[in-house]
Amino acid sequence: MQEERKGEIYMLLLSLLESWFPIFSLFSIALIGAMFSFAFSVTIATMIFMALVIYQKKLPELFQKDARKDLLLTTFFINLLFILAFTGLQYTTAGNMAVIIFMQLFFAYLYFNVLGDHKLSTTHTVGAVIMAVGALLVLVPDDLSLNKGDLIIFVAAALAPFANLYQKRARSYVSSETILAFRNIVALPVLFAIAFAVEPFPSTEKLLEALPYVLAIGFLVLGLSKVLYIEALHRISITKVSAMLALIPLFTLIFAYFTLHEIPNLRQMFGIIPILIGGYLITKPEKRSF
């Protein structure tokens, strides 16, 4: 199987896993709060990745000199992105954030395709644009008004491609597990500091009740799906990765319908069509001339 095709399959599997994130999060947040849900989920993911790193005898990779710069830059941009996202959410809606953060596709295309040398074929470019249109139709709220929260999240979206770039570079030196273990270890103190500052510590009863959802988020969403993400970045362009993330809202709508009985509106249903068409075009193998 070609490496590019493997990357596309990884992104498809990732989209299926990450589409459950808002559903699991809704249940967990209702019990222990947003920041503690995220912090405890990252704790679970960190334990998993550290166990894998130790089991695979890759502990020295955490101190790999050649990867150090890219690991540190990855950690910086990822943490800054999440801090901006959580800060922005204090002043805007989740719907606005979902729309604006998806602008990372635009910035990835601008940085790496328009200004850079990672060129997509015409077919793949059309597919990326169609997917973006479909995602906006699905995600855009009826009343989208800009405020300082939106602007903060807009900055976060502009940083996302850089985080992806340095993760892609770091993967050339160390494993996915090492990147994620390093990233999470550095993030944990920051996440818990924010959680204790903004939320009351949950009771033992609430923690136990939320445990299945925290485990699902930590293992499946922040664990397995992130390995798939970095492995996909290792094989396909950042722009294609960003575009294929548009599959996540499609799957979320489907799963939310069956689990939460949330019925998509007509605009969202129309948005599914270009997402599917764009997904087909962007993963279509390029014709090679001999």
Secondary structure, DSSP 4 states (H G I P E B T S, - for coil): --HHHHHHHHHHHHHHHHTTHHHHHHHHHHHH-HHHHHHHHHHHHHHHHHHHHHHTT-GGGGG-HHHHHHHHHHHHHHHHHHHHHHHHHTTS-HHHHHHHHTTHHHHHHIIIIISSS-PPPHHHHHHHHHHHHHHHHHH--SS----HHHHHHHHHHHHHHHHHHHHHHHTTTS-HHHHHHHHHHHHHHHHHHHHHHHSPPPPHHHHHHHHHHHHHIIIIIIIIHHHHHHHHHTTS-HHHHHHHTTHHHHHHHHHHHHHT-PPP-HHHHHHHHHHHHHHHHHTSPPP---
